[in-house]
Amino acid sequence: MTTFKLITDIHMSWPERVWCEINFKHLNEYFEGTQWTLPPPCAVCTRQIHDTEVMSIIVDGKSSFLPLHFDMLRVTDPFIIQNCVIHCNSAEFVFGCKALDSLMLYKPALHHLPRGNICLDICMQCHSCLSKGTMPKFALANNLYRGCLPSRFHDLTWVEEMVCA
């Protein structure tokens, strides 16, 4: 009799069964909550924007007006001008916008909007420098452009990239 009572007590204190739908719902919430997405890159310096806010600047695709002091980001290196711009060997600095063409900007940080407008994601540090009319420290136009390398060289250091480029 005591064995039967003990077994009954165990069954009564046992937690209720959790349904598969609830388990899958919580597993999906956990999965979605633990996904890490890359933060957006800056159009001027190419750095991932982690802890600072992203400034989005919209440029009219039909206008030749440049916001801030973007004119200081123009390609000035004679080798790049000769090989990429004049001979069109690379479309690295062609963005389909008269105002932005031949500026040293990072293409993945530019987003084409309806009606030909372009949105640029810029970190606060670059935005602050361009607002003051000074060259951002890590801007591609500050002699930091290394050229385009094949994707198999993605793990090279900056010095190795400069030697290859």
Rosetta silent file (secondary structure, phi, psi, omega in degrees, C-alpha in Angstrom):
SEQUENCE: MTTFKLITDIHMSWPERVWCEINFKHLNEYFEGTQWTLPPPCAVCTRQIHDTEVMSIIVDGKSSFLPLHFDMLRVTDPFIIQNCVIHCNSAEFVFGCKALDSLMLYKPALHHLPRGNICLDICMQCHSCLSKGTMPKFALANNLYRGCLPSRFHDLTWVEEMVCA
SCORE:     score description
SCORE:     0.000 S_00000001
   1 L     0.000  -42.053 -179.661    0.000    0.000    0.000 S_00000001
   2 H   -67.273  -32.004  177.691    2.792    2.427    0.848 S_00000001
   3 H   -66.001  -42.228  178.405    4.492    1.660   -2.476 S_00000001
   4 H   -63.127  -41.859  178.764    1.289    2.508   -4.319 S_00000001
   5 H   -65.255  -40.263  179.101    0.953    5.778   -2.370 S_00000001
   6 H   -63.425  -43.198  179.229    4.591    6.648   -3.071 S_00000001
   7 H   -66.600  -40.662  178.423    4.155    6.028   -6.803 S_00000001
   8 H   -63.810  -41.497  178.210    0.932    8.062   -6.841 S_00000001
   9 H   -63.577  -39.575  179.140    2.666   10.941   -5.025 S_00000001
  10 H   -64.899  -44.774  179.530    5.510   10.879   -7.528 S_00000001
  11 H   -64.336  -35.498 -179.632    3.071   10.956  -10.458 S_00000001
  12 H   -71.496  -33.734 -178.637    1.115   13.818   -8.898 S_00000001
  13 H   -86.799   -7.523 -179.470    4.260   15.924   -8.312 S_00000001
  14 L   -68.271  136.477 -178.406    5.627   15.241  -11.797 S_00000001
  15 L   -67.629  156.003  179.829    5.533   18.363  -14.023 S_00000001
  16 L   -69.330  155.038 -179.608    3.089   18.526  -16.888 S_00000001
  17 L   -72.149  135.312  177.431    4.259   17.595  -20.350 S_00000001
  18 L   -92.727  129.671 -175.324    5.366   20.528  -22.498 S_00000001
  19 L   -73.649  150.992 -178.135    3.913   20.370  -25.991 S_00000001
  20 H   -58.290  -37.220 -179.039    6.207   20.278  -29.034 S_00000001
  21 H   -61.017  -40.841  179.524    4.724   23.509  -30.423 S_00000001
  22 H   -67.731  -43.481  177.692    5.786   25.409  -27.297 S_00000001
  23 H   -59.304  -47.306 -179.134    9.274   23.860  -27.383 S_00000001
  24 H   -65.844  -36.280  177.981    9.732   24.777  -31.061 S_00000001
  25 H   -61.816  -46.817 -179.554    8.409   28.287  -30.473 S_00000001
  26 H   -69.658  -35.060  175.509   10.959   28.890  -27.704 S_00000001
  27 H   -64.064  -41.579  176.892   13.750   27.273  -29.714 S_00000001
  28 H   -64.840  -40.898  176.823   12.990   29.600  -32.646 S_00000001
  29 H   -61.468  -42.065  178.251   12.951   32.624  -30.316 S_00000001
  30 H   -63.979  -45.110 -179.415   16.330   31.555  -28.926 S_00000001
  31 H   -60.688  -47.545 -179.677   17.732   30.982  -32.408 S_00000001
  32 H   -66.795  -34.504 -179.461   16.561   34.388  -33.682 S_00000001
  33 H   -73.640  -21.225 -177.880   17.771   36.119  -30.514 S_00000001
  34 L  -102.117    3.098  177.550   21.272   34.681  -30.792 S_00000001
  35 L   -73.841  133.920  179.264   21.826   35.489  -34.479 S_00000001
  36 L  -107.713  123.756  176.885   24.595   38.011  -34.977 S_00000001
  37 L  -108.413  145.372  179.460   24.362   40.324  -37.927 S_00000001
  38 L   -66.499  135.445  174.337   27.233   42.439  -39.133 S_00000001
  39 L   -69.297  159.650 -177.192   26.862   46.108  -38.309 S_00000001
  40 L   -68.187  148.394  176.219   26.804   48.432  -41.301 S_00000001
  41 E   -85.410  158.581  176.601   30.107   49.670  -42.754 S_00000001
  42 L   -85.415  137.766 -178.772   31.000   53.342  -43.070 S_00000001
  43 L   -71.445  -22.268 -176.371   31.068   54.664  -46.643 S_00000001
  44 L   -92.375  -45.987 -173.244   34.111   56.854  -45.943 S_00000001
  45 L  -111.999   -3.783  178.039   36.414   54.664  -43.834 S_00000001
  46 L    67.919    0.090 -179.799   34.948   51.140  -44.449 S_00000001
  47 L   -73.465  148.433  174.313   34.996   50.324  -40.717 S_00000001
  48 E   -70.708  135.165 -176.233   32.088   48.412  -39.226 S_00000001
  49 L   -92.120   96.459 -176.411   29.997   50.815  -37.144 S_00000001
  50 L   -89.531  -67.183 -169.349   29.663   49.026  -33.784 S_00000001
  51 L   -98.915   -7.794  179.506   29.214   51.410  -30.897 S_00000001
  52 L  -102.122  163.335  177.813   28.522   54.677  -32.660 S_00000001
  53 L   -77.654  155.434  177.707   25.390   55.742  -34.402 S_00000001
  54 E   -95.863  128.694  173.196   25.086   55.578  -38.142 S_00000001
  55 E   -95.792  124.858  176.682   24.483   58.825  -39.965 S_00000001
  56 E  -103.010  120.703 -179.381   22.499   58.276  -43.145 S_00000001
  57 E  -112.941  128.526 -179.168   23.050   60.983  -45.736 S_00000001
  58 E  -101.532  127.645 -179.773   20.809   61.112  -48.790 S_00000001
  59 E  -112.933  131.779  177.079   22.299   62.419  -52.027 S_00000001
  60 L   -70.335  121.607 -176.566   20.135   63.446  -54.962 S_00000001
  61 L   -67.278  -20.542 -177.778   21.192   61.232  -57.862 S_00000001
  62 L   -97.900  -11.446 -177.702   20.445   63.883  -60.478 S_00000001
  63 L   -93.436  158.827  175.357   22.153   66.775  -58.733 S_00000001
  64 L  -104.676    9.326 -179.996   25.849   67.556  -58.703 S_00000001
  65 L   -79.230  131.660  177.419   25.635   69.038  -55.191 S_00000001
  66 L  -106.948  131.522  176.995   27.731   67.266  -52.544 S_00000001
  67 L   -74.418  163.227  179.024   26.757   67.441  -48.864 S_00000001
  68 L    51.610 -137.394  177.463   29.274   68.340  -46.151 S_00000001
  69 L  -117.784   50.356 -178.201   32.830   68.510  -47.548 S_00000001
  70 H   -65.979  -18.511 -179.529   32.664   65.349  -49.647 S_00000001
  71 H   -62.681  -21.932  177.628   34.722   67.013  -52.386 S_00000001
  72 H   -73.952   -7.940  179.439   37.868   66.277  -50.334 S_00000001
  73 H   -93.441    8.718  179.331   37.232   62.540  -50.921 S_00000001
  74 E   -64.412  149.311  176.504   37.881   62.818  -54.690 S_00000001
  75 L   -67.390  122.907  179.132   40.403   60.443  -56.224 S_00000001
  76 L  -120.228  -11.519 -179.608   43.712   62.333  -56.477 S_00000001
  77 L   -69.762  121.472 -177.370   46.196   59.493  -56.925 S_00000001
  78 H   -59.373  -35.914  179.900   47.500   59.684  -60.540 S_00000001
  79 H   -65.417  -44.961 -179.973   47.832   55.885  -60.808 S_00000001
  80 H   -67.139  -41.038  178.582   44.223   55.298  -59.718 S_00000001
  81 H   -61.377  -45.168 -177.517   42.967   58.104  -61.967 S_00000001
  82 H   -66.110  -48.172 -172.056   44.848   56.694  -64.957 S_00000001
  83 H   -87.388  -35.892 -175.873   43.958   53.024  -64.478 S_00000001
  84 H   -94.966  -40.754 -173.554   40.552   53.068  -62.808 S_00000001
  85 H   -89.671  -53.496 -174.754   38.895   56.283  -63.942 S_00000001
  86 H   -72.712  -50.732 -177.582   40.301   57.121  -67.381 S_00000001
  87 L   -84.172   -4.702  177.824   40.850   53.604  -68.763 S_00000001
  88 L    54.879   36.271  176.577   37.779   52.249  -66.918 S_00000001
  89 L   -71.540  -20.810 -178.762   39.660   49.122  -65.789 S_00000001
  90 L  -142.160  144.686  175.918   37.665   49.183  -62.581 S_00000001
  91 L  -102.948   27.826 -176.062   34.240   50.482  -61.588 S_00000001
  92 L   -59.618  -38.194 -175.950   35.392   50.850  -57.992 S_00000001
  93 L  -115.952   30.104  174.268   34.583   54.563  -57.789 S_00000001
  94 L  -114.236  121.023 -172.280   31.632   54.710  -60.180 S_00000001
  95 L  -117.415   -0.030 -178.566   28.324   54.812  -58.321 S_00000001
  96 L    76.978   21.287  179.047   25.802   55.792  -60.988 S_00000001
  97 L  -138.605  124.224 -174.959   25.404   59.247  -59.500 S_00000001
  98 L   -56.845  -37.618 -177.356   27.024   62.308  -61.056 S_00000001
  99 L   -71.784  -33.699 -174.025   27.795   63.857  -57.662 S_00000001
 100 L   -94.874  -18.280 -179.704   29.401   60.738  -56.162 S_00000001
 101 L   -58.470  137.688 -178.585   31.339   59.409  -59.154 S_00000001
 102 L    72.453   16.593  169.125   35.131   59.567  -58.620 S_00000001
 103 E   -95.198  145.375  178.227   34.802   59.885  -54.834 S_00000001
 104 L   -83.294   87.451  179.267   36.682   57.317  -52.746 S_00000001
 105 L  -123.545  157.080 -178.662   33.688   55.681  -51.078 S_00000001
 106 L   -91.482  113.237 -172.848   33.008   52.103  -50.008 S_00000001
 107 H   -56.113  -41.045 -179.318   30.298   50.667  -52.292 S_00000001
 108 H   -62.765  -14.308  179.514   28.628   48.276  -49.790 S_00000001
 109 H   -93.818    4.019  177.313   27.748   51.290  -47.604 S_00000001
 110 E  -105.386  135.655 -178.799   25.782   52.978  -50.418 S_00000001
 111 E  -125.281  125.476  178.437   22.128   52.118  -50.922 S_00000001
 112 E   -79.419  128.597 -179.763   20.164   53.054  -54.030 S_00000001
 113 L  -107.020  169.061  176.364   16.784   54.542  -53.207 S_00000001
 114 H   -61.017  157.207  179.243   13.779   55.189  -55.439 S_00000001
 115 H    65.609   22.856  174.483   13.924   58.132  -57.879 S_00000001
 116 H    81.117    4.998  178.310   17.704   57.800  -58.304 S_00000001
 117 L   -79.446  156.415  179.879   18.667   58.963  -54.809 S_00000001
 118 E  -128.384  135.360  178.070   21.517   57.317  -52.906 S_00000001
 119 E  -105.734  130.051  178.738   21.808   56.844  -49.143 S_00000001
 120 E  -111.306  130.484  173.734   25.290   56.747  -47.576 S_00000001
 121 E   -91.531  123.787 -177.294   25.939   55.222  -44.152 S_00000001
 122 E  -131.655  137.876  177.055   28.648   57.199  -42.344 S_00000001
 123 E   -73.159  160.963 -176.731   30.047   56.772  -38.833 S_00000001
 124 H   -63.184  -35.683 -179.067   29.877   59.702  -36.428 S_00000001
 125 H   -64.256  -46.262  178.617   33.673   60.189  -36.473 S_00000001
 126 H   -67.422  -39.074  179.253   33.805   60.605  -40.266 S_00000001
 127 H   -62.787  -41.958  179.405   30.684   62.786  -40.240 S_00000001
 128 H   -62.948  -45.306  179.843   32.230   65.041  -37.602 S_00000001
 129 H   -63.525  -45.394 -178.579   35.489   65.406  -39.577 S_00000001
 130 H   -67.466  -31.027  176.884   33.696   66.101  -42.867 S_00000001
 131 H   -65.448  -34.734 -179.999   31.446   68.665  -41.160 S_00000001
 132 H   -84.606   -9.128 -179.132   34.557   70.543  -40.017 S_00000001
 133 L    82.886   23.544  177.162   36.204   70.285  -43.432 S_00000001
 134 L  -112.943  152.727 -179.929   39.023   67.978  -42.293 S_00000001
 135 L   -72.803  127.046  176.107   40.023   64.648  -43.796 S_00000001
 136 L   -61.680  142.530 -174.905   38.839   61.702  -41.669 S_00000001
 137 L   -56.925  -42.726 -175.740   41.744   59.758  -40.194 S_00000001
 138 L  -104.848   20.106  179.912   40.732   56.388  -41.655 S_00000001
 139 L   -68.062  145.667  176.038   39.186   57.609  -44.931 S_00000001
 140 L   -59.449  -34.494 -178.431   40.110   55.724  -48.085 S_00000001
 141 L   -72.590   -7.915  178.741   41.034   59.076  -49.618 S_00000001
 142 L   -90.624   43.723 -179.600   43.635   59.581  -46.871 S_00000001
 143 L    59.639   31.953  178.294   46.077   57.331  -48.810 S_00000001
 144 L  -108.824   -0.064  179.160   44.537   54.171  -47.332 S_00000001
 145 L   -75.411  128.707 -175.669   43.057   52.720  -50.518 S_00000001
 146 L  -110.279    0.712 -177.210   44.877   49.505  -51.361 S_00000001
 147 L    90.340  178.999 -179.437   43.071   48.471  -54.526 S_00000001
 148 L  -101.028  126.781  176.335   40.854   45.457  -55.081 S_00000001
 149 L  -111.976  153.447  175.514   42.205   42.035  -54.268 S_00000001
 150 L   -60.222  154.398 -175.180   40.557   38.679  -55.016 S_00000001
 151 H   -63.584  -20.942 -179.783   38.435   37.282  -52.204 S_00000001
 152 H   -69.253  -12.923  178.311   40.927   34.474  -51.512 S_00000001
 153 H  -100.419   24.806 -175.105   43.228   37.114  -49.993 S_00000001
 154 L   -66.887  -18.752 -176.483   40.682   38.270  -47.402 S_00000001
 155 L   -99.899   13.927  178.543   42.865   37.273  -44.435 S_00000001
 156 L   -75.953  153.210  173.909   45.941   39.331  -45.358 S_00000001
 157 L   -76.340  168.162 -178.934   47.217   42.071  -43.078 S_00000001
 158 H   -60.852  -40.140 -179.167   47.083   45.698  -44.226 S_00000001
 159 H   -65.142  -44.431  178.824   50.833   45.696  -45.013 S_00000001
 160 H   -62.832  -38.866  177.438   50.515   42.504  -47.087 S_00000001
 161 H   -62.630  -42.115  179.983   47.535   44.015  -48.944 S_00000001
 162 H   -64.504  -37.842  179.029   49.527   47.134  -49.757 S_00000001
 163 H   -67.035  -42.852 -179.671   52.412   45.025  -51.124 S_00000001
 164 H   -68.032  -39.070 -176.807   50.033   42.958  -53.291 S_00000001
 165 L   -73.624    0.000    0.000   48.104   45.991  -54.525 S_00000001
